[in-house]
């Protein structure tokens, strides 16, 4: 039996996602028995079909992070903000006096230390309205965002994947395998610790 059977990972999604990364997560996490759920703003619709950046591949999402209960949020072992333009699209807010709903959701996830937060490549843009989430923490981002990460108060680390407790960051979409491996390793360790306890 797979040690991570029944675990759940939520992946935020929008158009212009990087297809190879998303496809990798779908297959790699399934190998461990982990259920992957895509989460987005549905804008009052039952589902939305997004298209990828490289191949315009469609991906239909029917689950929303808006109005998610604390109990449901805690049912996720990890929340991933993927690469591509997903974060840029999700950081839109109608009310300029309020942080974007996706950033508000990310803040809730950061408040739960048992939930691993995976942020890869340009995904760090989603943190821009709430820089306190990564201030003083060790991160890596796409080379184009190094100045952004430093401006957010993070400690930029020149490695392909950086683990800072419940925050795991990776340099680019091409490093998605390293992000996935780090998340899986942490989940396996948490299962082992529970068995020992």
Helices and strands as residue ranges (DSSP letters): E 8-12, H 19-31, E 35-39, E 48-51, E 58-61, H 70-73, E 78-81, H 86-90, H 101-110, E 116-120, G 121-133, E 138-139, G 143-145, H 146-151, E 155-156, E 161-164, E 167-170, G 173-175, H 176-196
